[in-house]
Structure formats: C-alpha cells, structure tokens
Amino acid sequence: MIATLVLMLAARLATPSFAPPSPSLPSADIFVGGEGGHPVYRIPAITRITAATHSGRLIAFAEGRGNLADNGTNDIVQRASDDDGKTWGAYRTICDLPGRSLNNPCVVEVASGAHAGRVLLMFQSYPEGCGEGCVTAGFEPSGAKDTICRTLLMHSDDAGDTWSAPREVTREVKRATRATSVATGPGIGIQLARGAHKGRVLMPFNEGPPDQWRVYAAYSDDGGDTWRLGDTAPDDEKGVANEVQMFERADGTVVLNARQHLGPKQRTQAVSRDGGATWSQLSDVRDLPDPQCMAGVLALDGSVVVFTGCDSPSRRALGTLWISRDGGETWPEKLLVEPEGFAYSLPVQLASGEIGVVHETAGYKRIVLKRVKLPAR
C-alpha cells in the first residue's frame, strides 16, 4: 500500500500542472508584416534596459524580410517601448547591407563592469542567395563567389537611440575548420552575475554544417570588446542541437537549452561549470516538448526560471509558458499563452513584475508581446 502511494505521488509530481490563460491576455503588436517597410518580420529578440538613464525601456529586434524565406534581402529592424510594452515606437532599420542577408539577432545589456549600460547586438551576414547549406568553412572564400557566413556586432550606449557601425567578429566566434554556418541564439545573450566568471558576457551559438549542428558559447570578459570560443557541447549522436538559449543558476552554473533536430521531440540541455567554456553531455528535457522550433528561457533569479515554447511535439501551436522553481531541474507548472499559431518565442521580465511572452503568430504575419502573471507560491 505504501509503495503504491509513493508511486502515485511520484507520477503526480512528474506531470506538469496546467492552468489555462485568462480569457484574453493583454497583448500588443510589436512587428506586423507590411508595416514599417517590410512585408515579413521574423526571428524576435528583446531586452529590458536596467541602466538608470533609460531604465525599463524595452528594445525589440527582428529580421525585416522581403518574403518568408530565411535568406534574402533581410535587414535588422528595431522598435522600442517606454511604457512597459503597452505601446511601441517607430520602426527603425538599424542595419541594411546591400547584397547580404542579415539573420539571427541576439541581444544582451552589459549591466556591470566594462561598458556597463551598453547594449550588444550580434547577428549573421550571409551572401544573398547563399544560406546555411551553401556557405563554407574558413574565413575567406576560396573562389570568386563569397560563400562565407560572417558574424557582426553592433552596440548602443544610449539604449538603442543610436548604434555603432557593424563590426565583424567572425574570426573570434567561428572555428577555422569544420564550421560552415554559425548562428547566434536567436534571442538573448546573458551576463553572468555569480561565481568565478562574474561579469562574463555569453552569446549562445550553433555551428553547421546542416544536420551536424553543434552548440556552444562565445564569451567576452571585457564587455564585448573581444570574444573567445567555448567548446561545443558533446552529444550522444541520437539528436542534433541547434537554436539555443542559456541561463545562469544560483550556484553560477550555466545551462543551455536547445532545439533538437533529428532526435526525440524534446528539448535538449547541457550544463557548464566554467562559465560556458565547456559543457556536459547534452541530455533530453523530459518535461519540455519540441516540434523543432526555437524557444526561449530566462532566469528570474537563481531558482525561478521560465521557458516559452510549443506544448506539442509536432505543431508550432499551443504556445506555453513553463515555470521551474528549482533552477530548471524540473518544470512542474505551465500556463497556456496562445492556443493557435505560435512559433519563435522568448520571455522578458517586465517592470510590472509580469512576464512578457514575445512570439511569432498569425502565420508569421505578426510578432506580439503578451503579458502573463506568474501564479503566486
């Protein structure tokens, strides 16, 4: 009898509790296809400013595309909100390079140390018409045609009002051999707040070739001036990790959470105990399904972590916010955010204390922010 009760309790604890959303979660459009000069907006990134001069400002980014194709005349675009995401300012194209496709925006605010208050935005530049399956290893093309995926970095010291010119950092964040394509995030980078590597800035990366992707961190100990390459996370060859995000636990360890390709329809994760330089072997996250779609993760403190993704192993739908209260070890609570179309997403902590869930929806016609109140515990 006691053994039966123990098994029943274990099963109950292992099943995430589900709570439906309010009838209408507060929502605001950030990017709408056809507005601001681009027919399509995809691949969101967002940060909330903590620096005193613009404290609370939200800056959102996306790829402004001519069509739904990943490779094309893509620009990097921005909108900002100074009322906690309720309304959004003008569309701004902050990087447009003729003949290049700009992809995978990933943003982080440097909150301490060198360049405190600076916002770093990293992304890739592909030759137009030459995407992940076309680009080659190394740093320079071997023939007349440019076949190199390059990584660019821009920064803002005034919360996105103005931006530096893009600076190429390809040689600092891409391996000289094997790696063909690389991709930041997309989504957010992090700055470590604890432990021996406090102040280190991490940008999550994956590297190709396609179907052989590996995930890793590029990191900076000087506020983004210089970057170093971490090792790729080892896997068991049952699946392949690509689009990736990271968060820090209370003890200073870093966890990566990645989309899984060719493996189980679940998220995969690994842990670093040396500030992102090396990783444990990737392992499946039982509680988090994955229909092969980018997802977001954010540590609210050392223990409470939220994850946004699809509650389906096969459809980009059932957008859900999961809550972990043990540093991402388990995910026992979840809240439905969007029952229909829900693709790339990420969470951001709002000044109100709510969580903003930024996500693609409506057949990739809109990127919206929905406001979610976490249940009290």
C-alpha positions in Angstrom: 0.0 0.0 0.0 2.8 2.5 0.9 4.7 1.6 -2.2 1.5 2.3 -4.3 1.0 5.7 -2.7 4.6 6.6 -3.3 4.3 5.7 -7.0 1.1 7.7 -7.3 2.7 10.7 -5.7 5.7 10.4 -7.9 3.5 10.3 -11.0 1.6 13.3 -9.9 4.8 15.3 -9.3 6.2 14.3 -12.6 3.2 15.6 -14.5 3.3 19.4 -15.1 0.2 21.2 -13.7 -1.7 23.0 -16.3 -3.5 26.3 -15.9 -5.5 27.9 -18.8 -4.9 31.6 -19.5 -7.3 34.4 -18.7 -9.9 34.8 -21.4 -7.8 37.5 -23.0 -4.2 38.0 -22.1 -3.1 41.6 -22.5 -1.3 41.8 -25.9 0.4 44.4 -28.1 1.7 44.1 -31.6 5.5 44.7 -32.0 6.1 43.9 -35.6 3.3 43.5 -38.2 4.0 42.3 -41.8 3.5 45.1 -44.3 4.2 47.9 -41.8 7.5 49.7 -41.4 8.7 48.9 -44.9 9.0 45.1 -44.8 6.4 42.5 -45.9 7.5 40.0 -43.3 9.1 40.1 -39.8 10.6 37.1 -38.2 13.1 35.9 -35.5 12.4 38.2 -32.5 14.9 39.3 -29.9 14.2 41.6 -26.9 15.9 43.2 -23.9 14.7 45.4 -21.0 17.1 48.2 -20.1 18.3 48.4 -16.5 20.7 51.4 -16.9 19.4 54.4 -14.9 19.0 56.8 -17.9 16.5 54.6 -19.7 15.5 52.1 -17.0 12.6 49.9 -18.0 12.8 50.6 -21.8 12.1 47.5 -23.9 14.0 47.2 -27.2 12.8 44.6 -29.6 14.5 43.4 -32.8 13.6 41.2 -35.7 14.6 40.4 -39.3 12.8 42.6 -41.7 12.3 40.3 -44.7 11.1 40.7 -48.3 9.3 37.3 -48.0 9.2 34.3 -45.7 12.5 32.8 -47.0 15.3 32.7 -44.4 17.9 34.0 -46.9 17.1 37.1 -48.9 17.4 40.9 -48.5 16.9 40.7 -44.8 17.6 43.8 -42.6 17.8 44.1 -38.8 15.0 46.2 -37.5 14.1 47.6 -34.1 11.2 49.1 -32.1 11.2 50.4 -28.6 8.7 50.8 -25.8 8.9 53.2 -22.9 5.6 52.1 -21.2 6.5 48.5 -20.3 5.4 47.1 -23.7 1.9 48.5 -23.9 2.8 50.7 -27.0 5.7 50.7 -29.4 7.6 53.4 -31.2 8.6 53.8 -34.8 10.0 51.0 -36.9 13.7 51.6 -37.5 16.1 49.7 -39.8 19.4 49.7 -37.9 21.4 47.6 -40.3 20.9 47.1 -44.1 23.8 45.7 -46.1 23.2 45.5 -49.9 23.7 42.0 -51.2 23.7 40.5 -47.7 21.0 38.6 -45.8 21.1 39.6 -42.1 19.9 36.9 -39.7 19.6 35.7 -36.1 19.6 38.8 -33.9 20.8 38.1 -30.3 20.9 40.9 -27.7 22.2 41.5 -24.2 22.7 44.5 -22.0 26.0 44.8 -20.2 24.8 45.5 -16.7 28.2 45.6 -14.9 31.9 46.0 -15.5 33.4 47.3 -18.7 30.9 49.2 -20.7 28.1 48.9 -18.1 24.9 50.2 -19.7 25.9 49.2 -23.2 23.6 47.1 -25.4 25.3 44.5 -27.6 23.5 43.1 -30.7 25.1 40.3 -32.6 23.8 38.7 -35.8 25.0 36.9 -39.0 25.5 38.2 -42.5 25.1 35.7 -45.3 25.6 36.3 -49.0 22.2 36.9 -50.6 21.2 33.6 -52.2 23.7 31.5 -50.2 22.3 30.2 -46.9 23.2 27.6 -44.4 23.5 24.8 -46.9 25.7 26.9 -49.3 28.3 28.7 -47.0 31.7 27.1 -46.5 34.2 26.7 -43.7 37.0 29.2 -43.0 37.1 32.9 -43.1 37.6 33.8 -46.7 36.0 32.3 -49.9 38.2 30.0 -51.9 36.8 31.3 -55.3 35.3 34.4 -56.8 31.9 33.8 -55.1 31.6 34.9 -51.5 30.5 31.8 -49.6 31.3 32.9 -46.0 28.8 33.3 -43.2 30.0 36.3 -41.2 29.1 37.5 -37.7 28.6 41.2 -37.0 28.4 43.1 -33.7 26.8 46.5 -33.1 26.5 48.4 -29.8 24.4 51.2 -28.4 25.4 53.3 -25.4 22.0 55.1 -25.3 19.5 52.3 -25.0 19.0 51.9 -28.7 18.6 55.6 -29.7 21.8 55.3 -31.8 24.0 52.4 -32.9 27.6 51.9 -33.8 28.6 50.7 -37.3 28.6 46.9 -37.5 32.0 45.4 -36.6 32.9 42.0 -38.0 33.9 39.4 -35.3 33.8 36.3 -37.4 37.3 35.1 -36.5 36.6 35.4 -32.8 33.3 33.4 -32.8 33.7 30.9 -35.6 36.0 27.9 -35.7 38.6 28.0 -38.5 37.8 24.4 -39.6 34.6 22.3 -39.8 32.2 25.2 -39.0 30.3 26.4 -42.1 27.3 28.4 -40.9 27.1 29.9 -37.4 24.1 31.4 -35.7 23.7 33.4 -32.6 20.7 32.4 -30.5 18.5 33.8 -31.8 17.0 35.7 -28.8 19.1 36.8 -25.9 22.6 36.6 -24.6 23.4 36.7 -20.8 25.9 38.3 -18.4 26.9 36.1 -15.5 26.1 37.5 -12.1 27.8 35.0 -9.8 30.9 32.9 -9.3 34.4 33.0 -10.6 33.3 34.3 -14.0 31.0 37.1 -12.7 30.6 39.8 -15.4 31.3 37.5 -18.3 29.0 38.0 -21.3 27.8 34.9 -23.1 26.4 34.7 -26.6 24.7 31.3 -27.4 25.8 29.9 -30.8 25.3 26.9 -33.0 27.5 25.9 -35.9 26.9 23.9 -39.1 27.0 22.2 -41.4 23.3 21.4 -41.5 22.2 18.2 -39.8 25.5 18.2 -38.0 24.9 21.3 -35.9 26.7 21.7 -32.6 26.0 24.3 -29.8 28.5 26.4 -27.8 29.0 29.8 -26.3 31.2 32.7 -27.4 32.2 34.8 -24.4 33.7 38.1 -23.5 35.3 39.2 -20.3 35.7 42.8 -21.3 32.1 43.9 -22.1 32.1 42.8 -25.7 35.4 44.3 -26.9 36.9 40.9 -27.5 35.5 37.4 -27.8 36.6 33.8 -27.2 35.2 30.5 -28.4 34.0 27.8 -26.0 33.9 24.1 -26.7 30.8 22.6 -28.3 28.5 20.5 -26.1 29.1 16.8 -26.7 26.1 14.7 -27.7 25.3 11.0 -27.9 24.7 11.2 -31.7 21.0 10.5 -31.2 20.0 14.1 -31.9 21.4 17.3 -33.0 21.1 20.6 -31.1 20.9 23.9 -32.9 19.0 27.1 -32.0 20.0 27.7 -28.4 19.5 29.9 -25.3 21.2 29.9 -21.9 20.6 30.9 -18.3 22.5 31.0 -15.0 21.6 29.1 -11.9 22.0 30.3 -8.3 25.3 28.5 -7.9 26.8 30.1 -11.0 26.5 27.1 -13.3 25.2 27.9 -16.8 22.5 25.8 -18.5 21.9 25.7 -22.3 18.5 24.8 -23.6 18.4 24.0 -27.4 16.1 23.0 -30.2 16.7 19.3 -31.1 16.9 18.2 -34.7 16.8 14.5 -35.9 16.3 13.2 -32.3 13.5 12.9 -29.8 10.8 15.6 -30.0 12.0 17.1 -26.7 14.3 20.0 -25.8 17.9 19.1 -25.0 20.2 20.7 -22.4 23.7 20.7 -21.0 25.5 22.4 -18.1 28.7 24.4 -17.8 30.6 24.8 -14.6 33.4 27.0 -16.1 31.4 30.0 -17.4 30.5 28.5 -20.8 33.9 27.3 -21.8 33.0 23.6 -21.7 29.7 21.6 -21.3 28.4 18.4 -20.0 26.9 15.9 -22.5 23.5 17.0 -23.9 20.5 15.3 -22.4 16.8 15.4 -23.2 14.5 17.5 -21.1 11.5 15.2 -20.4 9.0 17.9 -19.5 9.6 20.2 -22.5 8.3 19.0 -25.9 9.9 20.4 -29.1 8.4 20.4 -32.6 11.8 21.6 -33.9 11.2 25.2 -33.1 13.3 27.9 -31.5 12.2 28.6 -27.9 13.2 31.0 -25.1 14.4 30.7 -21.5 15.0 33.3 -18.8 16.2 33.1 -15.2 14.2 35.5 -13.0 16.5 34.7 -10.1 18.8 31.8 -9.3 15.9 29.4 -8.7 12.9 30.6 -10.7 13.3 30.1 -14.5 10.7 30.4 -17.2 10.6 28.8 -20.6 8.4 29.6 -23.6 7.7 27.1 -26.4 5.2 24.9 -28.1 3.3 22.3 -26.0 3.4 19.9 -28.8 6.0 17.6 -30.3 4.6 18.1 -33.9 3.0 21.5 -34.3 4.0 25.1 -33.9 1.0 25.9 -31.8 -0.1 25.7 -28.1 2.3 28.4 -27.0 3.0 27.8 -23.4 5.0 29.3 -20.5 6.6 26.7 -18.2 7.8 27.6 -14.7 10.7 25.9 -12.9 11.4 26.8 -9.2 14.5 24.6 -8.9 16.8 26.2 -11.5 15.5 24.3 -14.5 15.8 20.8 -13.0 12.0 20.2 -13.3 9.2 22.1 -15.0 6.1 21.3 -12.9 3.9 24.3 -13.9 2.7 25.6 -17.2 0.4 28.3 -18.5 -1.2 28.3 -21.9 -0.4 31.6 -23.7 -1.6 31.0 -27.3 -3.7 28.0 -28.4 -3.2 28.6 -32.1 -0.2 29.5 -34.2 2.9 30.1 -32.0 6.5 29.8 -33.4 9.7 31.5 -32.3 9.4 33.0 -28.8 11.2 34.3 -25.8 10.3 35.7 -22.4 11.2 39.1 -20.9 10.7 40.3 -17.4 8.6 43.4 -17.3 8.8 46.3 -14.9 5.3 45.4 -13.7 6.6 42.1 -12.5 4.7 40.2 -15.2 6.4 38.1 -17.9 6.2 39.4 -21.4 6.0 36.5 -23.9 7.2 37.7 -27.3 6.2 35.3 -30.1 5.5 34.9 -33.8 1.9 34.2 -34.6 -0.9 34.5 -37.3 1.0 32.6 -39.9 4.2 34.6 -39.3 2.3 37.8 -40.0 2.8 39.3 -36.5 5.2 39.3 -33.6 3.4 40.2 -30.4 4.0 40.6 -26.7 1.6 39.0 -24.3 1.6 39.8 -20.6 1.4 36.8 -18.2 1.2 37.0 -14.4 3.0 34.1 -12.7 1.0 32.2 -10.1 1.9 33.0 -6.5 3.6 30.3 -4.5 
